[in-house]
Amino acid sequence: MGLDLPPVLEYTAWEQAGRKIARIADTSAWCLGDWLIYGQKSFGDRYQQAIEAAGLDYQTLRNYAWTARKFELSRRRRTLSFQHHAEVASLPAADQDTWLDEAERHSWSRNELRRNVRASRQNRGLKEATEALPKLSPPAERVARWRAAADKANRSLEDWIVDALDDHASQTLSG
C-alpha cells in the first residue's frame, strides 16, 4: 500500500526508483486500456461488471481505452509516456507520428508537446482564417479614396482597411 524506503538512500538510487515507479504507472495505463478493449470485444455485457469490480474511475478507464485504441502496440513509443500519446490521440495517425517524433527528438515533456500542438493549431487556424478572406476587386476610385485616407492617417492601406473593418464590426456588434 506504499513504498518503504530505507532511512538512508543516495540521490541516484532514489531517482532511479522514481523513474521505475513512473514507468510502472505509465505501463499500467496502457495495460488497463488494452484490458478494457479486450473485455469489451470478448465479454460484452459482463465487461461493465468487470469495470465496476476494478474499482477505478469510469472516465479515466474510458480515456485509457480510447488512447490505447488509437495506438496499436507497434506505434507506441517506449521513450514517451502514455500522456504524450493521449495528447495527440485525436489527430490523424500521420500527425500523431509526426508530433511523437518531434517530442522524442527534442525530449519534450507532455506539457511541452501540448503547448507545441496547440500553437500549431492556432497558427493553422490563423492561416486558414486569412486564406478564407474574400478577394476584393473594388473600382479604382474607391481604392484611391481608401489609400488617401490611409495616407492621411499615416497607415498602410492594409492596416487602415483592417482598422476600418474592426471599427465597423465593433459598432455593429455593440449596437
C-alpha positions in Angstrom: 0.0 0.0 0.0 3.0 2.2 -0.2 6.7 2.4 -0.6 9.0 1.6 2.3 12.3 3.3 1.6 15.5 2.8 3.7 16.3 5.5 6.1 19.5 6.4 4.2 19.3 6.4 0.4 21.6 8.1 -2.1 20.1 10.5 -4.5 20.8 8.4 -7.6 19.1 5.4 -6.1 16.1 7.4 -5.1 15.9 9.0 -8.6 16.1 5.6 -10.2 13.3 4.3 -8.0 11.1 7.3 -9.1 11.8 6.5 -12.7 10.8 2.9 -12.3 7.7 3.8 -10.4 6.7 6.3 -13.1 7.3 3.6 -15.8 5.1 1.2 -13.9 2.3 3.8 -13.6 2.6 4.6 -17.3 2.6 1.0 -18.3 -0.4 0.3 -16.2 -2.4 2.9 -18.2 -1.6 1.1 -21.4 -2.4 -2.3 -19.9 -5.7 -1.1 -18.5 -6.6 0.4 -21.9 -5.8 -2.9 -23.6 -7.6 -4.9 -21.0 -10.8 -2.8 -21.5 -10.6 -3.1 -25.3 -10.3 -6.9 -25.0 -13.1 -7.1 -22.4 -15.5 -5.0 -24.4 -14.8 -7.2 -27.5 -14.9 -10.5 -25.8 -17.3 -10.2 -22.9 -20.0 -7.7 -24.0 -22.4 -7.1 -21.1 -20.1 -8.7 -18.4 -17.5 -6.1 -19.4 -19.3 -3.4 -17.3 -19.3 -5.6 -14.2 -15.6 -6.1 -14.5 -15.0 -2.3 -14.7 -17.1 -1.8 -11.6 -15.2 -4.6 -9.9 -11.9 -3.0 -10.8 -13.0 0.0 -8.6 -11.4 2.6 -10.9 -12.9 5.8 -12.2 -15.0 5.1 -15.3 -14.0 8.2 -17.2 -10.3 7.5 -16.6 -10.7 4.0 -17.9 -12.6 5.2 -20.9 -9.7 7.6 -21.6 -7.2 4.7 -21.3 -9.2 2.6 -23.7 -9.7 5.4 -26.2 -5.9 6.2 -26.3 -5.0 2.5 -26.5 -7.3 2.1 -29.5 -5.6 5.0 -31.3 -2.1 3.4 -30.9 -1.6 -0.3 -31.6 1.4 -1.8 -29.8 3.8 -1.3 -32.7 3.1 2.5 -32.7 3.6 3.1 -29.0 6.9 4.9 -28.1 8.8 3.5 -25.2 10.6 6.8 -24.7 7.4 8.7 -24.3 4.7 8.5 -21.7 1.1 7.4 -22.1 0.2 11.0 -21.6 2.3 12.1 -24.6 0.3 9.7 -26.7 -3.0 10.9 -25.2 -2.1 14.4 -26.2 -2.0 13.6 -29.9 -4.5 10.7 -30.0 -7.3 12.8 -31.5 -5.1 13.6 -34.6 -4.8 11.6 -37.7 -2.2 8.8 -37.4 0.4 10.5 -39.6 0.1 13.7 -37.5 0.4 11.6 -34.3 3.6 10.1 -35.5 5.0 13.4 -36.6 4.3 15.0 -33.2 5.6 12.0 -31.3 8.8 12.1 -33.5 9.3 15.7 -32.5 8.7 15.0 -28.8 11.3 12.3 -28.9 13.8 14.4 -30.9 13.5 17.4 -28.6 12.9 15.4 -25.3 9.7 17.3 -24.8 7.7 16.8 -21.6 4.0 16.1 -22.0 3.3 19.8 -21.3 5.8 20.9 -24.0 4.2 18.6 -26.5 0.8 20.0 -25.6 2.0 23.6 -26.0 3.6 22.9 -29.4 0.5 21.1 -30.7 -1.8 23.9 -29.5 0.5 26.6 -31.0 0.5 24.7 -34.3 -3.3 24.5 -34.3 -3.6 28.2 -33.6 -1.2 29.1 -36.3 -3.0 26.8 -38.8 -6.3 28.4 -37.7 -5.0 31.9 -38.3 -3.6 30.9 -41.7 -6.9 29.3 -42.6 -8.8 32.4 -41.5 -6.5 34.6 -43.5 -6.9 32.4 -46.6 -10.6 32.4 -46.1 -10.9 36.2 -46.6 -12.6 37.1 -49.9 -10.6 38.5 -52.7 -11.9 42.0 -53.4 -11.8 43.9 -56.7 -13.3 47.3 -55.9 -13.4 50.1 -58.5 -10.1 52.1 -58.8 -11.7 55.3 -57.5 -12.7 53.6 -54.2 -9.2 52.2 -53.7 -7.7 55.6 -54.4 -10.1 57.2 -51.8 -9.1 54.5 -49.2 -5.4 55.0 -50.0 -5.8 58.7 -49.5 -7.5 58.2 -46.1 -4.8 55.7 -45.1 -2.0 58.1 -46.1 -3.7 60.9 -44.1 -3.8 58.6 -41.1 -0.1 57.7 -41.6 -1.2 54.0 -42.0 -0.5 51.4 -44.7 -3.6 50.7 -46.8 -3.8 47.1 -45.4 -3.7 48.4 -41.8 -6.2 51.1 -42.5 -8.6 48.6 -44.0 -8.3 46.2 -41.1 -8.8 49.0 -38.6 -11.9 50.2 -40.6 -13.3 46.7 -40.6 -12.6 46.3 -36.9 -14.2 49.6 -36.1 -17.3 48.8 -38.1 -17.6 45.3 -36.6 -17.4 46.8 -33.1 -20.1 49.3 -33.9 -22.3 46.7 -35.5 -21.9 44.1 -32.7 -22.4 46.6 -29.9 -25.4 48.4 -31.3 
